[in-house]
């Protein structure tokens, strides 16, 4: 999660910002004031904004490890799953990990464009799984990864207040697949 080439004090500040942001996002959601994040991290607002110029950049950084884990787990089980099952499980895990912070799902499409290793990993893995599902003829050719991100966002929004979101996520991903399936 560290940035290459940062001075030791700058890296410590970056880590403090990420820890404070994670705590506050879990407590109150990602709409919390970035000034509050800076205050909890005990850094100036300028320090926060130099590292994370937008809320979405900070969300991408705090989601980095989570998104990387989703992509790595998907690739690790690839040989054991058929294309539909692999894509379905990836989408369920992405939706569940997107619903961790209340309101993260609303900006998922923007967040994953920030180029963190985790954002890049889920984007690449999503494209790969979608392409694989199209190649075997189970997903419509006009289904794009952007479409999938929109629907995953909607699913994550729908379950973000559920105490046990996994069954509902699985049901909603199933509905998504019914719409994407080749007729």
Protein Blocks (a to p, Z undefined) as FASTA:
>chain_A
ZZehiafklmmmmmmmmmmmmmmmmmnopkbcfklmmmmnopafklmmmmmmbfklmmmm
mmmmmmmmmmmmmmmmmmmpcfklmmmmmmmmmmmmmmmpghklmmmmmmmmnopaklmm
mmmmmmmmmmmmmmnopacfklcfklmmmmmmmmmmmmmmpfblmlmmmmmmmmmmmmmp
cZZ
